[in-house]
């Protein structure tokens, strides 16, 4: 296994929550897949404070997507950053039966990742507390958990 890139991101939950609640915002629908939004709703319904739980959950997923973009960009040293190549809906955070998160590039974004890096493995760790959400991504050549075809 060879590490190609590492990325980390930190999101302040309160300001992120304000962004989610702006009147007429399309940010959530343009950033999170239907599955991610449904999982956030499910997590929020089971929490004591609905809106803060939903915001915390989505802030952590947004941090994961940002961390992936940073890792992908660092893996392409000597090339321009990939920010303009990213469709946020082309990065999906999923959870396994034990609630462990994983990040899956898909569609055109997966194609761009594969063209620039080949077959990769994406390792993700996320965390959130009341006021902050953070994520770290490591991209490596070990493709046991790779980009979807």
N, C-alpha and C positions, 0 to 999 in steps of 0.2 A: 504494500500500500504506500502510495506517495501523496502527501498533502499538496493540493494545488492552490487552495485559497481558503482564507478564514475571514469571517465577517461577524461583527457584533453590532447591535443596535439597542438603544434605550429610548422608551417613549414615556412621557409624562401623561398619566391617565386623565387628569382633569382637563388639560387642554385638548387632548385627543377626543374626549367626550363632548366638549364644546363643538369641535369640528363635525362630529357625527350628528349633532342635533341642530346644525344650522338649517334654517328654513329653506326648503328647496334643494338641499344638497344631494348630489348624486355620488358623493364620495363612497359610501358603503357599497352601493351596487356596482361601481366601477372598480372596486378594489378587492372585494371579497366574493368568492363563489357562493352559489345558492347553498351548497353544503356547509360552508364555513358560517354563513349567516344563520342557518338552521341550528347548528351546534351551539352558536353563541346564544341564541334564543333559549335553547334547552338548558344551558348552564345558568342563564339569568333567571329562568322560572324557578329553579331549585334554590336560588340564593335569597338571602334576607332582603337585599336592596337590588331590585331588578336592574335599573339603569346603570348603576356603578359596576355590577357584575358583568353586564353585557359589554360595557366600555372596556373594562379590564381585559376581558377575554379577547376582544377584537384588537385592542392595543398590543397584546402579546403576539397575535398573529401578524399584525402589521410590522412589528419589530422583526419577526422571523423573515418576512418578505424582504425588508430592507437589509437585514443581515445577509441574506442570500445574494442580493444584488452586489453588496460589498465584496463578498467572497468570490463571486463570479468575476467581478471587475479585477480583483487582485490576482486571480488565476490567469488573467490575460495581460500580464505585465508587458509593457511595451506597446499595447494597443489602447485605443480610447476606452473610457468607462462605458458600461453597457446600459446606463440609465435610459437612454432613448430607445433601447431595444426591448424594454420590458413592458409586457402587458400584465398588469397586476393580477388579472383573472387567470393568467397562464401560470401562476404560482399558487398551488393549493396546499393548505395545511390540513392534514388528516390526523386522526388518532386511531391507534390500534385498540383491541379489546380491553387493554389495561390502561387506556388513556395516555399512552406515550405518543407525543406528536412526531410527525414526519412531514417533510416538505417535498412536493412532487411538481416539478416543471411539467407543463402539458401543452399540447397544441403547438402553435408557432413558436412560443417561448422555448418549449422543449427542443424543437428543431434547431433554434439558434444556439442553445446551450450545447447540444450535441455537435453542431458544426464547429463551434469554437473550442470545445474541450474534449470531445469524444465521449465514450461511456464513462459515467462518473457515479460516485456514491455521495449522497448528501446526508450529513449527520446534523441534527437539530436539537438544541436544548432551549426551552423557553421557561420563563418564570414571571410571576407578577404578584405584587402586593397592592395595598390600597392605592398608593400614589404612583407607582412605577411599574412598567413592564419591560422585560428585556429578553433578547434572544441572541444565540450564538450559532453560527453555521460553519461547518467544516466541509469543504469539497475535496474529495480524494479520488484516486484512480481505482480504488476497490469498488467494483460495480455490483456488489451483492444486492444493494438497494439502489437502483439506478433511475435514470430518466425514462419515463414511459415512452413506448414506441407507438 
